[in-house]
């Protein structure tokens, strides 16, 4: 799994820029346009939350665990619906941001949340965190499916019979190349280069190979209720994020100036945050990546 240091690099280092660009409760997972790209980013994110609520049952007195809660957009939605949300993240900046808004977010590994410590939950959701549970080391050591099976078994233990788990995640797509071909020294516009750039942006993280691998590894504990691809929606989401990040702001400029020491001393930082391209958007367009919304029910 990506460790705390990896996730601090991806999410905490430019935390202030995330929040200034996307709002204090920055929603940094794919929105749900359903092909209607006339919707605003906020409308599409609200549609996503409504969909999650419909699929797993978010409402009064319902207790929901958010694995990888980010800056707390789903936790806030759960609260607005009268439910009780508990989130976990390995980004200290995200946990602090959630707490500032009165949300229950713990700086904790999702795999350590158990019934003995936190009690049971009526439902579990994870929007974007599944991408971080398997590391490249896990994959190359042949442990990827074991990692996923253990995670699903762990989630199942905090749910009642027929409790639901909403899982939204990027996956490798139908045009994915051999992962060993990813190379930052490859030609700049090649598939190998874009994948290597993504590795710099999300260190310590490795994606599942399509929806099928997820469903297969969940099978001992969960049955699939519903599945849909959000690849095109994610391309639009990224386009909207890029517009927000590009909007001029004096406060963002000050934050960027504070990052100059990282830019000067870290080649990975320069590649990840100042390469001038959106590697994941290109990978979605080329179908090196796909994106799935899965609704799973405990057996």
N, C-alpha and C positions, 0 to 999 in steps of 0.2 A: 504494500500500500504506500501511496505517497505519504511521506512523514510530515510532521509539523513544519519543519524548515522549508520543504517544498511548497506547502500551501501558503506559508507566510510570504514566500517569493511571489507566487501567482496573485494572491488576493490582498495581502496586508501592505505590501510595499507601496502600492499606489491607491490605497484605501480611500484617501481624501479625494482623489481625482474621480474614482468610481462614484462616490456619493454626490459630488458636485455636478457630475454629468447625468446621473440616472436618478438622483433623489436620495434622501437619507435612508429610505428602505429600498436601496438599489436592487432591482430584480434582474439578476444576471443569469437567467436561464431562458431557453427559447420560448417565445410567446406563441399564442394560438390564433392565427389569422384564418385558418380553414380556407385559404385561397382568396379571402377578401382583403386585399392589400390597401383598400381605402381606409381601413381602420387605423387609428393612431396606435403608437406603441403601447400607451397606457390602456387603451380599449382591448388590445389583443392580450396583454398580460392579465387583465381582469377576466377575460374570457377563459384563459387558462385556469385561473383559480376557481372559477365557477365549474369548470369541467372536472377538476380534481375533487371539488366538494360533492358533485353529483356522483362520482365514481366510488368514493370511499366513505362518504357520509360525514361531512363536516357540519356541525350544528351545535345547539345548546347541549352542554354537559358531555359532549363527546371529547375524549382525550386523544390527541393526535401527536405522534412523534415525527419530527422533521429531521431526517438524516442529512446533514450538510445544509444547514439552514441559511447560510449566506448572511445577508444583511437583514433578514427577517421579513420579507414580503409575505410569505405564506403564513408565518406565525401571526403576523398582524391580521391577515384575512381570517384565520381561525378565531382570533380574539373578537373580531367584529361580528362573527357568526355566533358568538356566545359559547364557543368551545374553549378547551384548555390545550394549549400547544406547548410542547417542550422541544427545543432544537439543540443540536450539537454541531460543532464545527471545530476544525483545528486551526482556524485563523483567529488570532487574538483580536485583530481589528474588527472582524465581523462580530465576534462575541460581544465586544465592548459597545459597538453600534447598536446591537439588539437591546442590550441592557439599558442604554440611554433612553430607549423608547418603551421601557417597562416590559420587555419581552423576556421570556425565560429561555435563555440560551446558555449552554455550557461549553466551555473549552475542553472538549473531550472527544476521544476516539469513538466513533459510532459503534465499533465492535465491543465496547465495554459497557454499553447501556443494557442493563438486564432487569428482569422483573424484581429481583431481590432488592436492588438499589432504588429503582424508579417506579416500581409497580407495573401494572399492565396498561396497555393502550387499546383503544377501540380501532385505531387505524394507524398506518405508517405511510409517510410520503418521502420521496427522495427525488429532488429535481436538480440533476446535474452532478450529484456527488458520486454516483456509481462509477464515473469515469476515473476516479482517483483510487478505487479500492484495490486494483491490481497494478503492480509496478512492472516496469520492463524486466527487472530482475526476476520477478515471479513468473512472467511469461517465458523468458528464455530458460528458466529452470523447470518448465513444464508444470507449474503450480497454478496456472490461471483458473482452471475449472474448479480446483479444490478451494481456492480463495472465494469464488462465487458461491459454491455450495455451502461453505461455512457461514457466509454472510446471510444467505437465505434462511438457513437453519436458525441463526441467531435472531433474525427478525421474527420468524415464526413463533419463537418462544415468548415474545412479549404480546402476541396477538391472541384473541379468542378464536375458537373454531369459526371458520368462514370470515375471519377478519380480513380486511383488504389492505393491499400494499400497492400504492401508485408509484411507478418507477419511470422517470423520464431521463433518457441518457443518449449521448452520442455513441455511435458504434462505427466500426470499420464497414465501408460500403462495398458494393459489388465490384468496383474497379480498384480495390485496394491492392497495392503491390506488396511484395515480400517485405516485412518490417525491417529486415536486415539491410535493405537497399537504401533506407533513409540516410541521407548524408548531406550535411551542411556545406560540403565542398562540391556537391553536384551542381550542374548548371542551374542558375537562379530561378528559372521558370519551370523547372522539372518537378514531377511528382515527388521525387526523392528529396528535393530541397524543401518543398513546402511541408512535407511530413517531418523532416528534421527541424524545421522552424517551429512547428507545433510542439515538438519535444522540448524545445527551449522554453516555450511559453508555459507549458504544463509539465515541469520536471517531476519525475517519480510516478507518472501516470501512464496507464496503458489501457486501450479500449477493448471492449468485447468484440468478437467477430460476428456481428450481425445479431438480429433479433433471436435467431435460432439458438445460439449459444446461451443466451440469457434464459430462454424458456426451458432449455434442456437442463441447465444447472439448478433452476428453481424447482424442477419437477418433483423431487422428493417431498417438498413441503408446500408448494403452491401450484394451483392450476391457472392457466391463462384465461382471463375473462374477455379482455379486449386489447387490441393492438393497432396502432396507426403510425405511419411515418410522418414526421414533422420536418423533413429536410427542407422543403421549399419555405416553410414558415421560418425556419432558423436562418436561412439566407436573408430573408427580409428583416428579421430581428437584428442580425449583425449589421446590416446596412443602416438601420435606425440608430443603433448604438454608436456607430462610427460618426454619424452626424452629431450626436450629442457630445461625444468626446472632442470633436473638432470645434465646437462652439467656443468663441473666445471668452475668457474670464480672467480677471486680475488675480483672483484667489488661486485658480488653477495654475496660472503662470508662476506664482510664488511657490506652489507645491512642486512644480516641475524643476524649478531652480534648485530646490533642496535635494533633488535626485541626481544632480550633476556628479557628485562623488561616485555614485553607483555606475553612472554612465562611463566615467573615466576608468574605473577599476574592474568592471565586470563585462567581459565579452558576451556572456549569456544575457545580461540585462540589456545591452545594446541591441542584440538580435531579437529578444522577446518583445521589447516595448518601443523600439525606435526603428524597426525595419521598414516601416512605411507601407506594409501590406497586411491584409487580414488572411493569415494562412488557413484558418478554419473555414472561412467563407469560400476560398478557392477550392479547398478539399471537398466541401459540400457540392459545389458546382460541378466538379469533376467526378463526383460520386465515389471518391476515395473514402468519404464519410457518409453516414446516414444518421438519422435521429429518430428515436422511437419513444412513443408514449405507451406504456404497458400497464394494464390493470391486472393484478394478480390476487387470487383469493386463497387463503389458507385451507389446506385440505382437512 
